[in-house]
Amino acid sequence: MLQGKRAIITGSNSGVGLGVAEELARAGADVVLNSFTDRAKDHALAADLAALT
């Protein structure tokens, strides 16, 4: 549905931002995560989202 589309999600490591990132990834969008917290956690979340596609 969203293949070929890109989305930048701020505050994407928790809460609403994470939920939006997950749904967009499931719909096929390329998702860019952005947050100001633990880099290792962000990389783990990115790997989790990549597995949803």
PDB file of N, CA, C and O in Angstrom:
ATOM      1  N   MET A   1       0.818  -1.191   0.000  1.00  0.00           N
ATOM      2  CA  MET A   1       0.000   0.000   0.000  1.00  0.00           C
ATOM      3  C   MET A   1       0.866   1.262   0.000  1.00  0.00           C
ATOM      4  O   MET A   1       0.595   2.195  -0.755  1.00  0.00           O
ATOM      5  N   LEU A   2       1.906   1.297   0.841  1.00  0.00           N
ATOM      6  CA  LEU A   2       2.770   2.479   0.900  1.00  0.00           C
ATOM      7  C   LEU A   2       4.174   2.211   0.369  1.00  0.00           C
ATOM      8  O   LEU A   2       5.100   2.967   0.661  1.00  0.00           O
ATOM      9  N   GLN A   3       4.339   1.141  -0.407  1.00  0.00           N
ATOM     10  CA  GLN A   3       5.641   0.829  -0.978  1.00  0.00           C
ATOM     11  C   GLN A   3       6.122   2.024  -1.798  1.00  0.00           C
ATOM     12  O   GLN A   3       5.353   2.638  -2.538  1.00  0.00           O
ATOM     13  N   GLY A   4       7.407   2.340  -1.650  1.00  0.00           N
ATOM     14  CA  GLY A   4       7.986   3.456  -2.377  1.00  0.00           C
ATOM     15  C   GLY A   4       7.818   4.796  -1.684  1.00  0.00           C
ATOM     16  O   GLY A   4       8.336   5.803  -2.164  1.00  0.00           O
ATOM     17  N   LYS A   5       7.110   4.831  -0.573  1.00  0.00           N
ATOM     18  CA  LYS A   5       6.910   6.065   0.197  1.00  0.00           C
ATOM     19  C   LYS A   5       7.853   6.061   1.387  1.00  0.00           C
ATOM     20  O   LYS A   5       8.224   5.002   1.894  1.00  0.00           O
ATOM     21  N   ARG A   6       8.240   7.258   1.832  1.00  0.00           N
ATOM     22  CA  ARG A   6       9.121   7.396   2.996  1.00  0.00           C
ATOM     23  C   ARG A   6       8.435   8.257   4.040  1.00  0.00           C
ATOM     24  O   ARG A   6       7.706   9.196   3.718  1.00  0.00           O
ATOM     25  N   ALA A   7       8.685   7.916   5.306  1.00  0.00           N
ATOM     26  CA  ALA A   7       8.120   8.685   6.414  1.00  0.00           C
ATOM     27  C   ALA A   7       9.196   8.916   7.458  1.00  0.00           C
ATOM     28  O   ALA A   7       9.930   7.994   7.814  1.00  0.00           O
ATOM     29  N   ILE A   8       9.291  10.142   7.948  1.00  0.00           N
ATOM     30  CA  ILE A   8      10.190  10.477   9.051  1.00  0.00           C
ATOM     31  C   ILE A   8       9.316  10.661  10.278  1.00  0.00           C
ATOM     32  O   ILE A   8       8.418  11.503  10.296  1.00  0.00           O
ATOM     33  N   ILE A   9       9.589   9.862  11.304  1.00  0.00           N
ATOM     34  CA  ILE A   9       8.787   9.889  12.512  1.00  0.00           C
ATOM     35  C   ILE A   9       9.645  10.403  13.660  1.00  0.00           C
ATOM     36  O   ILE A   9      10.648   9.781  14.012  1.00  0.00           O
ATOM     37  N   THR A  10       9.258  11.534  14.246  1.00  0.00           N
ATOM     38  CA  THR A  10       9.980  12.051  15.406  1.00  0.00           C
ATOM     39  C   THR A  10       9.385  11.430  16.665  1.00  0.00           C
ATOM     40  O   THR A  10       8.207  11.075  16.697  1.00  0.00           O
ATOM     41  N   GLY A  11      10.204  11.303  17.691  1.00  0.00           N
ATOM     42  CA  GLY A  11       9.738  10.676  18.924  1.00  0.00           C
ATOM     43  C   GLY A  11       9.325   9.244  18.697  1.00  0.00           C
ATOM     44  O   GLY A  11       8.352   8.767  19.280  1.00  0.00           O
ATOM     45  N   SER A  12      10.064   8.558  17.849  1.00  0.00           N
ATOM     46  CA  SER A  12       9.638   7.242  17.375  1.00  0.00           C
ATOM     47  C   SER A  12      10.086   6.080  18.246  1.00  0.00           C
ATOM     48  O   SER A  12       9.909   4.926  17.858  1.00  0.00           O
ATOM     49  N   ASN A  13      10.659   6.349  19.409  1.00  0.00           N
ATOM     50  CA  ASN A  13      11.139   5.241  20.230  1.00  0.00           C
ATOM     51  C   ASN A  13      10.135   4.784  21.277  1.00  0.00           C
ATOM     52  O   ASN A  13      10.395   3.827  22.006  1.00  0.00           O
ATOM     53  N   SER A  14       8.981   5.461  21.361  1.00  0.00           N
ATOM     54  CA  SER A  14       7.965   5.041  22.331  1.00  0.00           C
ATOM     55  C   SER A  14       6.638   5.727  22.024  1.00  0.00           C
ATOM     56  O   SER A  14       6.565   6.638  21.199  1.00  0.00           O
ATOM     57  N   GLY A  15       5.616   5.279  22.691  1.00  0.00           N
ATOM     58  CA  GLY A  15       4.318   5.937  22.626  1.00  0.00           C
ATOM     59  C   GLY A  15       3.717   6.030  21.234  1.00  0.00           C
ATOM     60  O   GLY A  15       3.826   5.109  20.426  1.00  0.00           O
ATOM     61  N   VAL A  16       3.085   7.158  20.977  1.00  0.00           N
ATOM     62  CA  VAL A  16       2.391   7.378  19.711  1.00  0.00           C
ATOM     63  C   VAL A  16       3.354   7.311  18.530  1.00  0.00           C
ATOM     64  O   VAL A  16       3.030   6.719  17.501  1.00  0.00           O
ATOM     65  N   GLY A  17       4.529   7.911  18.669  1.00  0.00           N
ATOM     66  CA  GLY A  17       5.505   7.887  17.578  1.00  0.00           C
ATOM     67  C   GLY A  17       5.887   6.480  17.174  1.00  0.00           C
ATOM     68  O   GLY A  17       5.989   6.178  15.985  1.00  0.00           O
ATOM     69  N   LEU A  18       6.101   5.614  18.156  1.00  0.00           N
ATOM     70  CA  LEU A  18       6.446   4.228  17.867  1.00  0.00           C
ATOM     71  C   LEU A  18       5.271   3.515  17.203  1.00  0.00           C
ATOM     72  O   LEU A  18       5.462   2.751  16.257  1.00  0.00           O
ATOM     73  N   GLY A  19       4.067   3.761  17.693  1.00  0.00           N
ATOM     74  CA  GLY A  19       2.884   3.149  17.095  1.00  0.00           C
ATOM     75  C   GLY A  19       2.702   3.552  15.644  1.00  0.00           C
ATOM     76  O   GLY A  19       2.375   2.717  14.801  1.00  0.00           O
ATOM     77  N   VAL A  20       2.912   4.820  15.351  1.00  0.00           N
ATOM     78  CA  VAL A  20       2.804   5.306  13.973  1.00  0.00           C
ATOM     79  C   VAL A  20       3.890   4.671  13.107  1.00  0.00           C
ATOM     80  O   VAL A  20       3.618   4.234  11.989  1.00  0.00           O
ATOM     81  N   ALA A  21       5.113   4.621  13.621  1.00  0.00           N
ATOM     82  CA  ALA A  21       6.216   4.014  12.869  1.00  0.00           C
ATOM     83  C   ALA A  21       5.917   2.551  12.552  1.00  0.00           C
ATOM     84  O   ALA A  21       6.170   2.095  11.437  1.00  0.00           O
ATOM     85  N   GLU A  22       5.379   1.812  13.527  1.00  0.00           N
ATOM     86  CA  GLU A  22       5.046   0.402  13.309  1.00  0.00           C
ATOM     87  C   GLU A  22       3.981   0.239  12.229  1.00  0.00           C
ATOM     88  O   GLU A  22       4.113  -0.610  11.348  1.00  0.00           O
ATOM     89  N   GLU A  23       2.946   1.036  12.295  1.00  0.00           N
ATOM     90  CA  GLU A  23       1.863   0.911  11.314  1.00  0.00           C
ATOM     91  C   GLU A  23       2.324   1.291   9.909  1.00  0.00           C
ATOM     92  O   GLU A  23       1.949   0.637   8.936  1.00  0.00           O
ATOM     93  N   LEU A  24       3.127   2.333   9.798  1.00  0.00           N
ATOM     94  CA  LEU A  24       3.638   2.719   8.487  1.00  0.00           C
ATOM     95  C   LEU A  24       4.562   1.644   7.920  1.00  0.00           C
ATOM     96  O   LEU A  24       4.528   1.365   6.722  1.00  0.00           O
ATOM     97  N   ALA A  25       5.387   1.040   8.779  1.00  0.00           N
ATOM     98  CA  ALA A  25       6.266  -0.044   8.330  1.00  0.00           C
ATOM     99  C   ALA A  25       5.440  -1.236   7.862  1.00  0.00           C
ATOM    100  O   ALA A  25       5.744  -1.836   6.830  1.00  0.00           O
ATOM    101  N   ARG A  26       4.397  -1.583   8.614  1.00  0.00           N
ATOM    102  CA  ARG A  26       3.528  -2.693   8.205  1.00  0.00           C
ATOM    103  C   ARG A  26       2.860  -2.422   6.858  1.00  0.00           C
ATOM    104  O   ARG A  26       2.611  -3.345   6.082  1.00  0.00           O
ATOM    105  N   ALA A  27       2.575  -1.152   6.589  1.00  0.00           N
ATOM    106  CA  ALA A  27       1.931  -0.767   5.331  1.00  0.00           C
ATOM    107  C   ALA A  27       2.923  -0.688   4.178  1.00  0.00           C
ATOM    108  O   ALA A  27       2.529  -0.451   3.036  1.00  0.00           O
ATOM    109  N   GLY A  28       4.232  -0.890   4.473  1.00  0.00           N
ATOM    110  CA  GLY A  28       5.227  -0.938   3.414  1.00  0.00           C
ATOM    111  C   GLY A  28       6.070   0.301   3.224  1.00  0.00           C
ATOM    112  O   GLY A  28       6.915   0.333   2.329  1.00  0.00           O
ATOM    113  N   ALA A  29       5.867   1.322   4.038  1.00  0.00           N
ATOM    114  CA  ALA A  29       6.652   2.551   3.899  1.00  0.00           C
ATOM    115  C   ALA A  29       8.074   2.343   4.417  1.00  0.00           C
ATOM    116  O   ALA A  29       8.301   1.527   5.310  1.00  0.00           O
ATOM    117  N   ASP A  30       9.022   3.081   3.857  1.00  0.00           N
ATOM    118  CA  ASP A  30      10.372   3.162   4.412  1.00  0.00           C
ATOM    119  C   ASP A  30      10.291   4.163   5.556  1.00  0.00           C
ATOM    120  O   ASP A  30       9.903   5.312   5.346  1.00  0.00           O
ATOM    121  N   VAL A  31      10.651   3.743   6.752  1.00  0.00           N
ATOM    122  CA  VAL A  31      10.475   4.575   7.945  1.00  0.00           C
ATOM    123  C   VAL A  31      11.821   5.026   8.475  1.00  0.00           C
ATOM    124  O   VAL A  31      12.728   4.216   8.664  1.00  0.00           O
ATOM    125  N   VAL A  32      11.946   6.330   8.716  1.00  0.00           N
ATOM    126  CA  VAL A  32      13.132   6.909   9.334  1.00  0.00           C
ATOM    127  C   VAL A  32      12.768   7.246  10.770  1.00  0.00           C
ATOM    128  O   VAL A  32      11.832   8.005  11.019  1.00  0.00           O
ATOM    129  N   LEU A  33      13.514   6.676  11.720  1.00  0.00           N
ATOM    130  CA  LEU A  33      13.266   6.921  13.132  1.00  0.00           C
ATOM    131  C   LEU A  33      14.101   8.094  13.615  1.00  0.00           C
ATOM    132  O   LEU A  33      15.218   8.311  13.144  1.00  0.00           O
ATOM    133  N   ASN A  34      13.549   8.852  14.561  1.00  0.00           N
ATOM    134  CA  ASN A  34      14.261   9.989  15.120  1.00  0.00           C
ATOM    135  C   ASN A  34      13.898  10.114  16.588  1.00  0.00           C
ATOM    136  O   ASN A  34      12.723  10.212  16.943  1.00  0.00           O
ATOM    137  N   SER A  35      14.927  10.109  17.448  1.00  0.00           N
ATOM    138  CA  SER A  35      14.696  10.324  18.873  1.00  0.00           C
ATOM    139  C   SER A  35      16.000  10.798  19.501  1.00  0.00           C
ATOM    140  O   SER A  35      17.052  10.808  18.863  1.00  0.00           O
ATOM    141  N   PHE A  36      15.903  11.186  20.760  1.00  0.00           N
ATOM    142  CA  PHE A  36      17.081  11.697  21.472  1.00  0.00           C
ATOM    143  C   PHE A  36      17.458  10.814  22.646  1.00  0.00           C
ATOM    144  O   PHE A  36      17.949  11.304  23.663  1.00  0.00           O
ATOM    145  N   THR A  37      17.231   9.516  22.512  1.00  0.00           N
ATOM    146  CA  THR A  37      17.521   8.620  23.626  1.00  0.00           C
ATOM    147  C   THR A  37      18.633   7.650  23.269  1.00  0.00           C
ATOM    148  O   THR A  37      19.489   7.952  22.437  1.00  0.00           O
ATOM    149  N   ASP A  38      18.618   6.527  23.877  1.00  0.00           N
ATOM    150  CA  ASP A  38      19.629   5.487  23.745  1.00  0.00           C
ATOM    151  C   ASP A  38      19.760   5.004  22.298  1.00  0.00           C
ATOM    152  O   ASP A  38      18.814   4.455  21.735  1.00  0.00           O
ATOM    153  N   ARG A  39      20.918   5.208  21.709  1.00  0.00           N
ATOM    154  CA  ARG A  39      21.155   4.826  20.321  1.00  0.00           C
ATOM    155  C   ARG A  39      20.989   3.324  20.104  1.00  0.00           C
ATOM    156  O   ARG A  39      20.448   2.902  19.082  1.00  0.00           O
ATOM    157  N   ALA A  40      21.449   2.517  21.054  1.00  0.00           N
ATOM    158  CA  ALA A  40      21.320   1.065  20.928  1.00  0.00           C
ATOM    159  C   ALA A  40      19.847   0.663  20.881  1.00  0.00           C
ATOM    160  O   ALA A  40      19.466  -0.210  20.101  1.00  0.00           O
ATOM    161  N   LYS A  41      19.025   1.292  21.707  1.00  0.00           N
ATOM    162  CA  LYS A  41      17.580   1.015  21.693  1.00  0.00           C
ATOM    163  C   LYS A  41      16.979   1.398  20.353  1.00  0.00           C
ATOM    164  O   LYS A  41      16.158   0.661  19.807  1.00  0.00           O
ATOM    165  N   ASP A  42      17.377   2.537  19.823  1.00  0.00           N
ATOM    166  CA  ASP A  42      16.868   2.984  18.525  1.00  0.00           C
ATOM    167  C   ASP A  42      17.242   2.007  17.418  1.00  0.00           C
ATOM    168  O   ASP A  42      16.424   1.721  16.544  1.00  0.00           O
ATOM    169  N   HIS A  43      18.462   1.496  17.446  1.00  0.00           N
ATOM    170  CA  HIS A  43      18.886   0.525  16.432  1.00  0.00           C
ATOM    171  C   HIS A  43      18.100  -0.774  16.554  1.00  0.00           C
ATOM    172  O   HIS A  43      17.748  -1.388  15.547  1.00  0.00           O
ATOM    173  N   ALA A  44      17.825  -1.194  17.788  1.00  0.00           N
ATOM    174  CA  ALA A  44      17.020  -2.398  17.999  1.00  0.00           C
ATOM    175  C   ALA A  44      15.600  -2.193  17.478  1.00  0.00           C
ATOM    176  O   ALA A  44      15.032  -3.095  16.863  1.00  0.00           O
ATOM    177  N   LEU A  45      15.024  -1.019  17.719  1.00  0.00           N
ATOM    178  CA  LEU A  45      13.683  -0.728  17.207  1.00  0.00           C
ATOM    179  C   LEU A  45      13.671  -0.716  15.681  1.00  0.00           C
ATOM    180  O   LEU A  45      12.723  -1.203  15.065  1.00  0.00           O
ATOM    181  N   ALA A  46      14.710  -0.167  15.075  1.00  0.00           N
ATOM    182  CA  ALA A  46      14.802  -0.155  13.616  1.00  0.00           C
ATOM    183  C   ALA A  46      14.827  -1.562  13.074  1.00  0.00           C
ATOM    184  O   ALA A  46      14.180  -1.845  12.066  1.00  0.00           O
ATOM    185  N   ALA A  47      15.563  -2.458  13.721  1.00  0.00           N
ATOM    186  CA  ALA A  47      15.611  -3.854  13.286  1.00  0.00           C
ATOM    187  C   ALA A  47      14.244  -4.510  13.425  1.00  0.00           C
ATOM    188  O   ALA A  47      13.828  -5.274  12.555  1.00  0.00           O
ATOM    189  N   ASP A  48      13.545  -4.213  14.521  1.00  0.00           N
ATOM    190  CA  ASP A  48      12.202  -4.756  14.723  1.00  0.00           C
ATOM    191  C   ASP A  48      11.244  -4.279  13.629  1.00  0.00           C
ATOM    192  O   ASP A  48      10.450  -5.062  13.109  1.00  0.00           O
ATOM    193  N   LEU A  49      11.323  -2.995  13.286  1.00  0.00           N
ATOM    194  CA  LEU A  49      10.450  -2.457  12.242  1.00  0.00           C
ATOM    195  C   LEU A  49      10.773  -3.053  10.887  1.00  0.00           C
ATOM    196  O   LEU A  49       9.870  -3.318  10.093  1.00  0.00           O
ATOM    197  N   ALA A  50      12.056  -3.267  10.614  1.00  0.00           N
ATOM    198  CA  ALA A  50      12.445  -3.863   9.330  1.00  0.00           C
ATOM    199  C   ALA A  50      11.856  -5.266   9.187  1.00  0.00           C
ATOM    200  O   ALA A  50      11.542  -5.699   8.078  1.00  0.00           O
ATOM    201  N   ALA A  51      11.709  -5.966  10.294  1.00  0.00           N
ATOM    202  CA  ALA A  51      11.156  -7.313  10.246  1.00  0.00           C
ATOM    203  C   ALA A  51       9.657  -7.311   9.972  1.00  0.00           C
ATOM    204  O   ALA A  51       9.104  -8.349   9.608  1.00  0.00           O
ATOM    205  N   LEU A  52       8.989  -6.180  10.136  1.00  0.00           N
ATOM    206  CA  LEU A  52       7.539  -6.088   9.910  1.00  0.00           C
ATOM    207  C   LEU A  52       7.191  -6.040   8.422  1.00  0.00           C
ATOM    208  O   LEU A  52       6.060  -6.337   8.038  1.00  0.00           O
ATOM    209  N   THR A  53       8.149  -5.674   7.596  1.00  0.00           N
ATOM    210  CA  THR A  53       7.832  -5.501   6.168  1.00  0.00           C
ATOM    211  C   THR A  53       7.915  -6.788   5.419  1.00  0.00           C
ATOM    212  O   THR A  53       7.679  -6.815   4.211  1.00  0.00           O
TER     213      THR A  53
END
